[in-house]
Amino acid sequence: MKFFSSIYIRLVYCLLGALLLLSGCDSSFEPHQENSRYYFSMFGYLDASADTQWVRIMPVRDSLLHQPHEIDATVTLEELETGKTITLNDSLFHFSNNRYAHNFWTTQPLEPSRTYRLKAERSDGAASHTTITLPTDYPTPIAYIWEPDDFTPDRIDIKDIEKLVDAQVIHQTQDQRSTINFIKDTVVVPDRSYQVLIQPWINYESIGTTLDAIPNEDLKIFVAAATNEFPDFATIDEITITFPGGVSNVENGVGYVAGIVSKTIPYRSCFNNNLKRTPCPLIK
């Protein structure tokens, strides 16, 4: 489950915007009064490469949940090209400071290039919904990984994608998980291709270790593509994010749900029989 990638972290801004609504920052919306305009906040992404989809859906309300609490919501996901509709399962998550949130999930496979409608509906018929188009699939990236004592930046070549929205190195062991994002070190080359430059020896000093101390089998490369409609949250004013509709694709609600296709590969170079670099097998 890639639920906590940096895409997820960027989408936190949308959730923060929804929470700031509760303080009445938008004069057109008073949460302590009867609300007939915004029903649910939706927050997360659909990943055609993931085995499980997770989306956080909460009623727009005047306080956070500090006790386990059922919510009046039926959440469905419809594939618009086929009309196939499934109902997502509700799962209550407990966070620090006794805060709770509802994450809805499904193991239904999703297809690249397809369009899905996510809908949360109350028993009285009031509903929020969003429509998400997943990007087209793309070839597995090729990694150019040099020797640890060679200070030439490592590189990932990613071809034939619409928009690169995430590129990170994941250090995963039984006891620890850390990620370093390299999306800022991306070079756009012709023909819808990207080159991501990686200098992990610099970043790992910040977490008190060195690249030499990390076995290659504990390192993975994660990249994700979205459609061109995916917002560049890093460049958007935080005040804009806090307002309903400022950065939102949810009708009659707040928040943002993205659509991506992700790839996870080992942190190593792979070669074919002719010693030519080739994509490494994907990690599920």
C-alpha positions, 0 to 999 in steps of 0.5 A: 500500500503506497498510501503515504507517498509524498503525493499524499503529503501534498494532498494534506493541504486540501484536508487542511483547507477543509479543516480551516473551513471549520473556523469560518474563514469563508464568510459564505460558509458557517459550519455551525449553521445548517449546511446545505452546500458542502456535505463531505471532504474527500482527500487522497488518490486513486492509483491504477498500480496499487492493490488497494485504494484508500480515500479519506472521506469525512462529513463537513462538520464543526469539530474533529472526531475525538471519539469513535463515531459512525458517519452517515455515508455510503461511498461508491466508485463508478467506472464511467466507461462501463457503468460498473459500480462498487461500494467501498468499505469503511475503516476507522483510523485512530491517530494521535491526540485521540483523533479519528478519521474514516478511510474508505477502501477497495481492492477492486483493480483500476485501469489506466486511462479510465475515468471514475466517479467517487461519490459519498451520499448521506441517507437523506440523499445529500451527496458530494462527488468527484470525477477522476481520470487516471493517466495512461500507462507508461514504460517502467523507468530505467535506473542509472545507479553508479558505485557508492564512491562515485559522486556522479548523480544517479539518474532515473529515466521516465518516458512517455508520461503525461505529468511526473508528480512524484519521484522518491527514494524509499529506505524500507527496513523492518524497523524504519521507513524514510523517504527522500523526494527528488521531484525538484531535481527533474529535468524535462526532455523532449517527447514527454520524458523526464530525467530525475537526478538523485544524490542520496549521499547528501540527503542521507547525511540529514538523517544520520546515516550514509548510503554505504550503510544501507543495503541496496535491497533496502532501497526502492525508487517510487515514481508516479504520473498523473494527468496534466490537470494535477495541480502544482500544490507547491506553487499555490498560495496557502490562503487559496487552498483554504477556500472552498473550490480554491484547489478542489475537484469535489462537487458539493464538498471540499478536498481533492482526489487525484488519479495516478499510475505509479511504478516502484523499482529496485534501487539498482541498474539492470542489464540485458544479455547484451549488457544494455541497461534495461528496466528492472522488474517492478516491485509490488 
